[in-house]
Amino acid sequence: MQAETKKSGFIHEKIYGMPMWIMLIFVAVIYVGTFTKMLPADDMLSIVAIMFSIGFVFYEIGERLPIWKDYIGGGAVLAFFGAAALEYFKILDPQYSESITFFYDDFGFQTIFISLLITSAVLTVNRKQLIKSFTGYIPAILGGLVAAAIFGLIGAVICGVNPIDSIVYYTLPIMGGGNGSGAIPLSQMWEGAGNGGADAYYSKAFAVLNIANNFAILGAVALNALGEKFPKLTGKGELLRDASKYENVTEEKAEKPKITIQERAGGLMLTCATFTVASILSEVIPPIGLVEIHMYAWLVLICIVLNIADVIPAAIKEGAKEMSSFFTKPLMCMCMCGIGIAFTDLGEFIAAINPATIFIAFMIVLGAIIGSGFVGMLFGFNFVEGAMTSGLCMANRGGSGDLQVLSAGKRLNLMSYAQISSRIGGAIVLVLASVIFGLIK
């Protein structure tokens, strides 16, 4: 989100179609209602108002701080951390924090824009490019996983930590696809294998993956900066190094369809339909061994099939893309605020901080970057985009982590690949864990 124009200083900048001073009045009104507790906590519009107003201020500050915007991730990252701090220090009244968490997590608000991101990202990718991209994507994920394990072992040896523990308590949780699809099933598998209680495993795994998630965010910022300094390492948001080879001449010559509110509504309905099919498949298709395919992974696969089959009108694809852009651009501040409050416990993060844990987590994330980046290059991927999606989106905390990483790295258009990493990559980790846990009894 950027101000539309700059005229006569900050106060007269135009944003959301209005001068900044009007926007600040609106924000102040919402703050008064929030901090006097006169804004109802059980109303959806109240929750949107709170997230929007809080996220907006942090976002704008983050986009204007010289060091922060250039090296830490800008407005999106500050909206995330700032909101998490408000919740942790109880500056935001708990009734609002609880409602935001329910709205965002239990009620599933994040499902809307993640589904829009996936649907639009996959369906608007050139079909030939899409086929080529996924051909080498699984090897890139495996390259990142192997390198992460190796770097984790090196870190463990340096810190005097048992090498087996570095695999069990560090590499597997960090590379396992997040919390719900990673740390939780891993803890249950750990207990099921007779190695100890699930609670003890989960408490450590959760703390470690949260530390790694922050390194993954910073890693995305570093990769984006690396791409700006060395342009040959990045496709500026394009995964394939030679994307032009896979361009469809017919598609290139086709006139871009005109989009109205009707096509945007069509794009939303398309997303609803693909989401429904994915949800049904995730329910009726039984797990493969210990691995249960997540709904988002099904959504990606469905959209790939629809793209390759070329059965969706171009105007509806563009409509879905514009609906997605609505969340990823003007509403990004609100979305990141919700993630910071609903999915982040700064207390857990602070409690787990110690030099050994931090260093090993850092080494694992570094390994994921290097392994996935270089293996991806062997399959025709750009280093920056390959490392960010098949590496860092394996080493974060799942769906919300994908948003944080790609926002910080300014590569949100790669969400479909990020979901493959978090879901399919996480499933691969669960299979490996089932073998490892059985061997160390």
C-alpha positions in Angstrom: 0.0 0.0 0.0 1.5 3.3 -1.0 0.1 6.8 -1.0 -1.3 7.6 -4.4 0.3 11.1 -4.8 2.6 13.3 -2.9 1.4 16.9 -2.7 2.4 19.7 -0.3 3.9 17.3 2.3 2.7 14.3 4.2 -0.6 15.6 5.5 -1.9 16.2 1.9 -0.8 12.9 0.4 -3.6 11.1 -1.2 -4.3 7.6 0.1 -7.4 5.4 -0.5 -8.7 8.3 -2.7 -8.6 10.9 0.1 -6.1 13.3 1.6 -4.0 11.8 4.4 -5.5 14.2 7.0 -9.0 12.9 6.4 -7.8 9.3 6.7 -6.1 10.2 10.0 -9.4 11.6 11.3 -11.1 8.4 10.5 -8.4 6.4 12.3 -8.6 8.7 15.3 -12.3 8.1 15.5 -11.9 4.4 15.5 -9.1 4.6 18.2 -11.4 6.6 20.4 -14.1 3.9 20.1 -11.6 1.1 20.7 -9.8 2.5 23.7 -13.0 3.7 25.4 -14.4 0.2 24.8 -17.5 1.7 23.2 -16.9 -0.1 20.0 -18.7 -3.5 20.2 -16.3 -6.5 20.3 -18.8 -9.0 18.9 -19.4 -7.3 15.6 -17.5 -8.1 12.4 -17.3 -4.6 11.2 -15.8 -3.5 14.5 -13.1 -6.1 14.1 -12.4 -5.0 10.6 -12.3 -1.3 11.7 -9.8 -2.1 14.5 -7.5 -4.2 12.3 -7.6 -1.7 9.5 -6.9 1.3 11.7 -4.1 -0.3 13.7 -2.5 -1.9 10.6 -2.7 1.3 8.6 -0.7 3.3 11.1 2.0 0.7 11.6 2.2 0.1 7.8 2.7 3.7 7.0 5.4 4.1 9.6 7.1 1.0 8.4 7.1 2.3 4.8 8.7 5.5 5.9 11.5 4.4 8.3 14.7 4.4 6.2 16.4 1.4 7.7 13.3 -0.6 8.4 11.7 -0.2 5.0 15.0 -1.1 3.2 16.3 -4.0 5.4 13.5 -5.3 7.7 10.6 -5.6 5.4 8.7 -2.3 5.4 5.1 -1.7 6.4 3.9 -5.3 6.2 6.4 -6.5 8.7 5.9 -3.6 11.1 2.1 -4.1 10.9 2.7 -7.7 11.9 5.1 -7.1 14.8 3.4 -3.9 16.0 0.0 -5.6 16.3 1.6 -8.6 18.0 3.2 -6.3 20.6 -0.1 -4.5 21.2 -1.7 -7.9 22.0 1.2 -9.2 24.1 1.5 -6.1 26.3 -2.3 -5.9 26.6 -2.4 -2.4 25.1 -5.3 -3.6 23.0 -8.1 -4.7 25.2 -8.3 -8.6 25.5 -12.0 -8.6 24.3 -10.9 -7.2 21.0 -7.8 -9.5 20.7 -10.0 -12.5 21.3 -12.5 -11.4 18.8 -9.8 -10.7 16.2 -8.3 -14.1 16.8 -11.8 -15.8 16.4 -12.5 -13.8 13.3 -9.1 -14.4 11.7 -8.5 -18.0 12.8 -11.6 -19.8 14.0 -14.0 -18.0 11.7 -11.4 -18.3 8.9 -11.0 -14.8 7.5 -7.5 -15.6 6.3 -9.0 -18.4 4.2 -10.6 -15.8 1.9 -7.5 -14.0 0.7 -5.3 -17.0 0.8 -7.8 -18.8 -1.5 -8.0 -15.8 -3.7 -4.2 -15.6 -3.9 -3.9 -19.2 -4.8 -6.7 -19.3 -7.4 -5.6 -16.1 -9.1 -1.9 -16.9 -9.0 -2.2 -20.3 -10.5 -4.9 -19.5 -13.1 -3.2 -16.4 -14.4 0.2 -18.0 -14.9 1.0 -18.9 -18.5 0.2 -22.6 -18.9 3.5 -23.6 -20.4 5.4 -21.8 -17.6 3.2 -23.5 -15.0 4.0 -27.0 -16.3 7.7 -26.2 -16.4 7.8 -24.6 -13.0 6.3 -27.5 -11.1 8.5 -30.0 -12.9 11.5 -29.0 -10.8 9.7 -27.7 -7.7 9.7 -30.9 -5.7 13.5 -31.4 -6.2 14.1 -27.8 -5.0 12.0 -28.5 -1.9 14.1 -31.7 -1.2 17.3 -29.7 -1.8 16.3 -27.2 0.8 15.3 -29.9 3.3 18.6 -31.8 3.0 20.7 -28.7 3.2 18.6 -27.5 6.2 19.3 -30.7 8.0 23.0 -30.6 7.3 23.3 -26.9 8.4 21.3 -27.8 11.5 23.7 -30.6 12.4 26.7 -28.2 12.0 25.0 -25.7 14.2 24.3 -28.4 16.8 27.9 -29.6 16.9 29.1 -26.0 17.3 26.7 -25.4 20.2 27.3 -28.8 21.9 23.7 -30.0 21.2 23.0 -33.7 20.5 23.0 -34.1 16.7 19.9 -36.3 16.8 18.1 -33.6 18.8 18.9 -31.1 16.1 16.9 -33.2 13.6 14.1 -34.2 16.0 13.5 -30.9 17.8 14.7 -28.4 15.3 14.9 -29.4 11.6 11.6 -31.4 11.5 9.4 -28.8 13.3 11.0 -25.9 11.3 10.6 -27.6 7.9 7.3 -29.3 8.8 4.9 -26.9 7.2 3.9 -24.8 10.2 1.9 -25.4 13.4 -1.4 -27.1 12.5 0.0 -29.3 9.7 3.5 -29.6 11.2 4.2 -29.2 14.9 0.9 -30.6 16.1 0.9 -33.8 14.1 4.7 -34.2 14.7 4.0 -34.1 18.5 1.3 -36.7 18.2 3.6 -38.9 16.1 6.3 -38.5 18.6 4.1 -39.7 21.4 2.6 -42.5 19.3 6.2 -43.8 18.6 6.7 -44.1 22.4 9.4 -41.4 22.6 7.7 -39.2 25.2 4.7 -36.9 25.8 3.2 -34.9 23.0 2.9 -31.8 25.1 6.6 -31.7 25.9 7.6 -32.1 22.3 5.0 -29.6 21.0 6.0 -26.8 23.5 9.6 -26.9 22.2 8.7 -27.4 18.6 6.3 -24.5 18.6 8.9 -22.1 20.1 11.6 -23.2 17.7 9.4 -22.8 14.6 8.4 -19.4 15.7 12.0 -18.3 16.0 12.7 -19.8 12.6 9.7 -18.0 11.1 11.2 -14.7 12.1 14.5 -15.7 10.5 12.6 -16.7 7.4 11.0 -13.2 7.3 14.4 -11.6 7.6 15.7 -14.0 5.0 13.1 -12.9 2.5 14.1 -9.3 3.1 17.7 -10.3 2.5 16.9 -12.2 -0.7 14.9 -9.3 -2.0 17.9 -7.0 -1.3 20.3 -9.6 -2.9 18.1 -9.5 -6.0 18.3 -5.7 -6.2 22.0 -5.7 -5.9 22.6 -8.7 -8.2 19.8 -8.6 -10.8 21.0 -11.8 -12.5 19.9 -13.8 -9.4 16.2 -12.7 -9.6 13.3 -12.7 -12.0 11.7 -9.8 -10.1 8.8 -12.0 -9.1 9.2 -14.6 -11.8 10.2 -18.1 -10.7 11.5 -19.3 -14.1 14.8 -18.0 -15.3 13.9 -18.2 -19.0 10.1 -17.5 -18.8 10.0 -16.2 -22.3 10.7 -19.7 -23.6 7.3 -20.8 -22.3 5.2 -17.9 -23.4 2.2 -18.8 -25.5 2.1 -16.5 -28.6 -1.6 -16.8 -28.9 -2.1 -15.8 -25.3 0.3 -12.9 -25.7 -1.6 -11.6 -28.7 -5.0 -12.0 -27.2 -6.6 -8.7 -26.2 -6.8 -8.3 -22.4 -10.4 -8.6 -21.4 -12.2 -5.6 -19.9 -13.0 -6.1 -16.2 -16.1 -4.7 -14.5 -17.6 -5.4 -11.1 -19.4 -8.4 -12.8 -16.1 -10.1 -13.6 -14.8 -9.4 -10.1 -17.8 -11.1 -8.7 -17.2 -13.9 -11.1 -13.7 -14.3 -9.8 -14.9 -14.5 -6.3 -17.5 -17.1 -7.2 -14.8 -19.1 -9.0 -12.7 -19.0 -5.8 -15.7 -20.1 -3.8 -16.2 -23.1 -6.2 -12.6 -24.2 -6.2 -12.4 -23.8 -2.4 -15.5 -26.0 -2.0 -14.1 -28.8 -4.2 -10.8 -28.6 -2.4 -12.6 -28.8 1.0 -14.6 -31.8 -0.1 -11.6 -33.6 -1.4 -9.6 -33.0 1.8 -12.5 -34.6 3.7 -13.3 -37.6 1.5 -9.8 -38.6 0.3 -8.2 -40.8 3.0 -4.7 -40.1 4.3 -1.9 -41.7 2.5 -0.2 -43.5 5.4 0.3 -40.9 8.0 0.0 -38.1 5.5 -3.2 -36.2 5.0 -3.3 -33.8 2.0 -4.3 -30.3 3.2 -7.1 -28.4 1.6 -4.8 -25.7 0.3 -2.7 -28.3 -1.5 -5.9 -29.6 -3.1 -6.8 -26.1 -4.1 -3.5 -25.6 -5.9 -3.8 -28.9 -7.7 -7.4 -28.1 -8.8 -6.3 -24.7 -10.2 -3.4 -26.3 -12.0 -5.8 -28.7 -13.7 -8.2 -25.8 -14.6 -5.3 -23.8 -16.0 -3.9 -26.5 -18.1 -7.4 -27.5 -19.4 -8.0 -23.8 -20.3 -11.7 -24.0 -19.3 -11.9 -20.7 -17.3 -12.7 -17.6 -19.3 -9.9 -15.0 -19.3 -12.1 -12.3 -17.9 -13.0 -14.4 -14.9 -9.3 -15.2 -14.2 -8.6 -11.4 -14.3 -11.6 -10.8 -12.0 -10.1 -13.2 -9.5 -6.7 -11.5 -9.9 -8.2 -8.1 -9.1 -10.1 -9.4 -6.1 -6.8 -10.9 -4.9 -5.0 -7.6 -5.4 -7.6 -5.9 -3.3 -6.3 -7.9 -0.3 -2.6 -7.9 -1.1 -2.3 -4.2 -1.8 -4.8 -1.7 -0.1 -5.8 -4.2 2.6 -2.4 -5.7 3.3 -2.0 -3.6 6.4 -5.2 -5.0 7.8 -4.3 -8.6 6.9 -0.9 -8.4 8.5 -2.3 -6.8 11.7 -4.7 -9.7 12.0 -1.9 -12.3 11.6 0.2 -10.5 14.3 -2.7 -10.7 16.8 -4.2 -14.0 16.0 -1.2 -16.2 15.2 1.7 -14.7 17.2 2.6 -15.1 20.9 5.6 -12.9 21.6 5.8 -14.5 25.1 6.4 -17.9 23.6 9.0 -16.5 21.4 10.8 -14.6 24.2 10.7 -17.6 26.5 12.5 -19.8 24.0 15.3 -17.4 23.2 18.7 -18.8 24.1 21.9 -18.6 22.1 21.9 -22.3 21.0 18.3 -22.4 19.8 18.7 -19.1 17.9 21.9 -20.2 16.2 20.6 -23.6 15.2 17.4 -22.2 13.9 19.4 -19.6 11.9 21.6 -22.3 10.4 18.6 -24.4 9.4 16.9 -21.4 7.7 20.2 -20.5 6.0 20.5 -24.1 4.8 17.0 -24.0 3.4 17.9 -20.9 1.4 21.1 -22.3 0.0 19.9 -25.8 -0.8 16.6 -24.8 -2.4 18.1 -21.8 -4.2 20.9 -23.8 -5.9 18.9 -26.9 -6.6 16.2 -24.7 -8.1 18.8 -23.1 -10.4 19.6 -26.5 -11.8 15.9 -26.8 -12.8 15.8 -23.3 -14.4 14.6 -21.3 -11.4 15.8 -17.9 -10.4 17.9 -18.1 -7.2 15.9 -15.5 -5.2 12.4 -16.7 -6.1 13.4 -20.4 -5.8 15.0 -19.9 -2.4 12.1 -17.8 -1.1 9.4 -20.2 -2.1 10.8 -23.7 -1.9 13.1 -22.8 0.9 11.8 -20.1 3.2 8.2 -21.1 2.8 9.2 -24.5 4.1 11.0 -22.9 7.0 8.1 -20.7 8.3 5.0 -21.3 10.2 2.7 -22.4 7.4 -0.1 -20.3 5.8 0.4 -17.2 7.8 4.1 -17.5 7.6 3.9 -17.7 3.8 2.1 -14.3 3.9 4.8 -12.8 6.1 7.7 -14.2 4.1 6.3 -13.2 0.7 5.2 -9.8 1.9 8.6 -9.1 3.4 10.2 -10.4 0.2 7.8 -8.5 -2.0 6.8 -11.7 -3.9 3.2 -12.2 -3.0 2.4 -13.3 -6.6 4.3 -16.6 -5.8 1.7 -17.7 -3.2 0.8 -20.8 -5.2 4.3 -22.1 -4.9 4.5 -21.2 -1.3 1.5 -23.3 -0.6 3.1 -26.3 -2.3 6.1 -25.8 0.0 4.0 -25.5 3.2 1.6 -28.3 2.3 3.2 -30.9 0.1 6.7 -30.1 1.6 5.2 -30.4 5.0 3.6 -33.8 4.1 7.0 -35.0 3.0 8.5 -34.0 6.3 5.7 -36.0 8.2 6.6 -39.1 6.2 10.3 -38.7 7.0 9.4 -38.1 10.7 7.4 -41.3 10.9 10.5 -43.2 9.9 13.0 -41.2 12.1 10.8 -41.4 15.2 10.5 -45.1 14.8 14.3 -45.5 14.4 15.3 -43.6 17.6 13.0 -45.5 20.1 
